[in-house]
Amino acid sequence: MKVGDLVKDVYPFKQKPGDRYGVIIGEVDLINRSFGLNREFKVLWSCGAIGNKVGNYDLEVVSESCTKS
């Protein structure tokens, strides 16, 4: 997962039913990560809300961003 990827929320205990999609807009700095080796991201959701510490285990990549080499 990287900045620009389109992701789907796969958190199993959602408050609201239905699919939620968003775009990764940043990665949380290493110093602020939770315990363990999990990565956390800042996600702009399709509803306009921003998730500030969304774990990689709660996201599924739908479409990877294009990068020029």
HURASUL-V598336 format. One record per backbone hydrogen bond with DSSP energy under -0.5 kcal/mol. NH is the residue of the N-H (numbers start at 1). CO is the residue of the C=O. If there is no record, write none. Layout:
BEGIN
nh=NH co=CO
nh=NH co=CO
END
This chain:
BEGIN
nh=4 co=24
nh=5 co=2
nh=6 co=63
nh=7 co=5
nh=7 co=22
nh=8 co=60
nh=9 co=20
nh=10 co=8
nh=10 co=58
nh=11 co=58
nh=14 co=11
nh=22 co=7
nh=23 co=44
nh=24 co=5
nh=25 co=42
nh=26 co=42
nh=28 co=40
nh=32 co=29
nh=33 co=30
nh=41 co=54
nh=42 co=26
nh=43 co=41
nh=43 co=51
nh=44 co=23
nh=45 co=43
nh=45 co=49
nh=46 co=21
nh=48 co=45
nh=51 co=43
nh=52 co=50
nh=54 co=41
nh=55 co=53
nh=56 co=39
nh=58 co=55
nh=59 co=56
nh=60 co=8
nh=62 co=6
nh=63 co=6
END
